[in-house]
């Protein structure tokens, strides 16, 4: 029997608006309501979990470069998350550098937490 445990979240961002404090503060461009994408590292690989406002897991993805993949899911026309972007409220990320480990974690989380919109790698139905 193999024991897998879901790692602790390294970065968690939520949909929010920028509150301007002073005139010299730059305006941060929102991508689907998210302005804290800079907190997700661009040079690390890992797992991305998209949640709605009720903490239901919507979609799980993996990436060799996390920030670029999150942006693609939020902006790209071919993302499997495209029809559900308006539901996304929170994005959690944890780092996993090994590609095989990312595949294992992604499949495990999709099935263990029953991600709502993942259609590949589903064994619980």
N, C-alpha and C positions, 0 to 999 in steps of 0.2 A: 504494500500500500504506500502510495506517495502522499506525503503531507505538504500541502501548499497553503501558505497564509498570505493574505493580501497585505502588501507593505503599507507603511504609514504614508500619508499624503505629504509630499514635499512642498507643493505650491497649490493654493486654493484661491481662486478669484471669483467674484460675483458681479453680476450686472449692476452697474451703478452710474450715476451722473457725476461729472466733475463739479466740485464746488470751488468757485474761484475765490481766492482769499485776497489777492492783491493784483494790481495792474500788470506787474512784470512777470507774473506766472504764465507760462505758455498754455494754450488750449490744447488738450489732448484729444486727438481724433478718436471717436467711438467706432468700434466695429461690432455691429449688432448689440450695442449697449455695453460692451466691455471696453474699459479704458485702462485696465491694468495688465495688458498682455505683455508688457515689458518685464513683468516679474517672472514670466516663464522663460527659462534659458533657451537660447537659440542653438547652443552647441551640445546639448545633452539629448539622449534618447530615453524613451520611456512610454508610459501608458497614460492615456487621456480619458477621463470620465466626465461625461456631460450629464448634469442633473437639472430637473425642473425645480420650481419654487417649493414643491411639496417633498423634496428630497427623493424623488423617484429617479432611478438610473435610466436615462434615455438611450445613451449610446456609449460604447467603449471603442477606443481606437488605440493604435500604437504608432510610434514614430521614431525615426532615427534622429530627427531634429524637431523637437517639440513645438517651439513657437511657430515655425513655418507651417506645421501640420494643423495646429489649432486655427491659425489664420485662414488656411485653405478651407477647413470645415465651415468657417463662419462666412467666407466670401465666395468660394468657388461654386460654379453652376453644376458641377458633376458630383459634388459631395453627397454621400448617402444621407447626410444630416440636413440637406437643403430644405425639404418640406417641413422640418420640425424646428428650425432655428429660432422661431419666436417663442418656443417653449423653454429654451435653454436659459437657466438662471445662474447656475454655478458650474465652474469647470475646475476639476481636481486633477493634479498631475503628480505622478511619482516616477522617479528616475530608475531606468533599467537599461544598462548599456549593452548587454548581450542580446543579440537578435533572437536567438532561440528562446531565451527566457522571456522576452517580450511576447513572442507567439504563445507561449504557455500561459503566461499571466492573462493575456487578452482573452483567450478561449476560456480559461477558468473563471474569470470575472463575469464574462457574458453569461455563462451558465449558472454560476453560483448566485449572482445577484439578479439574474434574469433581466438583462438590459432590454428595454422596450422596443427599440428600433434596429437592433442588430439582427440581420437575417442569416448571415453566414456564421458558421461555427456554433450553431444552436443545437443543443442536444436535449434540452429539457422539455420540449413540446411533445 
